[in-house]
Amino acid sequence: MLITHDTRCALDTVVDLVNTVPEDAAAPDGLPDLASLQEFVRAHEVSDIGQLTERDLAGVREVRGRFAAVFAAPESRDAAKLINDLVAAAGTTPRLTDHDGYDWHIHYFAPGASMADHLAADCGMALAFFVVAGERERLRRCEAPDCGRAFVDLSRNRSRRYCDSRTCGNRLHVAAYRARRKEAAAG
């Protein structure tokens, strides 16, 4: 599956956005305030964004929950409906652009769009490409029992199971190894 630079950036953005959702009522929100949203925009080099407001923060949090539902969708048809609703509500306006030293690419958000509509349009379209390509199963949640973070499996054989093999995957492999050694020593 060919993934262009702008689609990859949108995928990284939507994954990081979804992973700011608190895991439970006791967990802190990953976007607690306007300063954290401004840092998110800076870190992801989101273009064409004016002065952010509390309204933007509320809108991004609402869109974030809708993106989380896409990753949790049991079937492609469910994911497609969620994505269609997100993209339609954003007032999608595809246009070619070549800003900031990047070659030609497509922005899907309308000029002057709010931060939430910007993310809904561009990130929604990036996820839509996976549904269209029959690759929706690549939109995953980490299988580590204590994690559940979102990620996009870009491995060649669609075999990635953990958000980060160095942390979640390694931790589970070490625990299984220790359990086997303990069982062998007891037996």
C-alpha positions in Angstrom: 0.0 0.0 0.0 1.5 3.3 -1.1 1.3 5.9 1.6 2.2 9.5 0.6 4.0 11.9 3.0 0.9 13.9 3.8 -1.2 10.8 4.4 1.6 9.4 6.8 1.6 12.8 8.6 -2.2 12.7 9.0 -2.0 9.1 10.2 0.6 10.0 12.8 -1.5 12.9 13.9 -4.7 11.0 14.3 -3.0 8.2 16.2 -1.3 10.7 18.6 -4.6 12.5 18.9 -6.6 9.3 19.8 -3.9 8.4 22.3 -4.5 11.6 24.2 -7.9 10.2 25.3 -7.8 9.3 29.0 -7.8 5.5 29.4 -10.2 5.7 32.3 -11.9 8.3 34.6 -8.8 8.4 36.9 -6.3 9.0 34.0 -5.3 12.5 33.0 -6.5 14.0 29.7 -3.7 14.2 27.1 -5.1 17.5 26.0 -5.9 19.2 29.3 -5.7 22.8 28.1 -5.1 25.2 25.3 -1.3 25.2 25.8 -1.3 21.4 25.2 -3.3 21.8 22.0 -0.9 24.5 20.8 2.0 22.1 21.5 0.2 19.3 19.7 -0.2 21.6 16.6 3.4 22.6 16.8 4.7 19.0 17.2 2.6 17.8 14.3 3.4 20.8 12.1 -0.3 21.4 11.4 -0.5 24.1 8.8 -3.0 26.8 8.1 -4.0 27.2 11.7 -4.7 30.7 13.1 -5.0 31.6 16.8 -6.3 28.7 18.8 -9.1 29.2 21.3 -10.9 27.2 24.0 -13.6 26.5 21.4 -10.9 24.8 19.3 -9.9 22.7 22.3 -13.5 21.6 22.9 -13.9 20.8 19.1 -10.7 18.8 18.9 -11.7 16.8 22.0 -15.0 16.0 20.4 -13.4 15.0 17.1 -10.8 12.9 19.0 -13.6 10.8 20.6 -15.1 10.2 17.1 -11.7 9.1 15.8 -11.3 6.7 18.8 -14.6 5.2 17.7 -13.1 4.5 14.2 -10.3 2.5 15.8 -12.8 0.6 17.9 -15.2 -0.1 15.0 -15.9 -3.8 14.7 -16.4 -3.8 10.9 -15.3 -1.7 7.9 -18.9 -0.7 7.3 -19.0 0.8 10.8 -15.7 2.6 10.3 -16.8 3.9 6.9 -19.9 5.4 8.4 -18.0 7.1 11.2 -15.4 8.4 8.8 -18.1 9.7 6.3 -19.8 11.5 9.1 -16.5 13.1 10.3 -15.5 14.2 6.8 -18.9 15.5 5.8 -19.3 17.5 9.0 -15.9 19.1 8.4 -17.0 20.7 5.1 -14.3 18.9 3.1 -12.8 21.0 0.3 -10.0 19.1 -1.5 -7.3 21.4 -2.9 -3.7 21.0 -4.1 -1.0 22.8 -2.3 2.9 22.9 -2.1 3.6 24.8 1.0 6.6 24.8 3.4 9.0 23.1 1.1 6.8 20.0 0.5 5.9 18.9 -3.0 2.3 18.9 -4.3 -0.2 17.2 -2.0 -3.9 17.5 -1.1 -5.4 19.3 1.8 -9.0 18.2 2.5 -10.0 21.0 4.9 -11.6 24.2 3.8 -9.5 27.4 4.0 -10.1 29.0 7.3 -11.4 25.7 8.8 -11.4 25.3 12.6 -8.8 23.1 14.1 -11.4 20.3 14.7 -12.6 20.5 11.1 -9.0 20.6 9.8 -8.2 17.3 11.7 -11.6 15.7 10.8 -11.0 16.3 7.1 -7.3 15.5 6.7 -7.1 12.7 9.2 -10.5 11.3 8.2 -9.4 11.1 4.6 -6.2 9.3 5.6 -8.2 6.7 7.5 -10.6 6.5 4.5 -7.8 5.4 2.3 -7.3 2.3 4.5 -11.0 1.4 4.3 -11.0 1.9 0.5 -7.9 -0.3 0.1 -9.4 -3.1 2.2 -6.8 -2.5 4.9 -9.0 -1.2 7.8 -7.6 -4.0 10.0 -4.4 -2.1 10.1 -6.1 0.5 12.3 -5.4 -1.2 15.6 -5.3 -1.1 19.4 -2.3 -2.4 21.3 -2.9 -6.0 22.5 -0.9 -5.5 25.7 -3.5 -6.1 28.5 -2.6 -2.8 30.3 -2.2 -0.6 27.2 -4.8 -0.3 24.4 -3.1 2.6 22.6 -4.0 3.2 19.0 -1.6 2.6 16.1 -1.5 1.9 12.4 0.1 -1.4 11.5 2.3 -0.6 8.5 4.2 -3.9 8.7 4.4 -5.8 5.4 2.5 -8.8 6.7 0.0 -7.0 9.0 1.5 -8.8 12.0 2.2 -5.9 14.4 0.3 -6.5 17.8 1.8 -3.8 20.1 1.9 0.0 19.9 5.7 -0.2 20.5 7.6 -3.5 20.4 10.3 -2.0 22.6 8.0 -1.4 25.5 4.7 -3.2 25.3 5.9 -6.1 23.2 9.2 -6.6 25.0 7.5 -6.3 28.4 5.1 -9.1 27.5 7.8 -11.3 26.0 10.0 -10.9 29.1 7.0 -11.8 31.4 6.2 -14.9 29.3 9.9 -15.9 29.4 10.0 -15.5 33.2 6.8 -17.5 33.7 8.2 -20.3 31.6 11.4 -20.4 33.6 9.5 -20.3 36.9 7.3 -23.2 35.7 10.3 -25.2 34.5 12.1 -24.6 37.9 9.0 -25.7 39.8 8.4 -28.8 37.6 
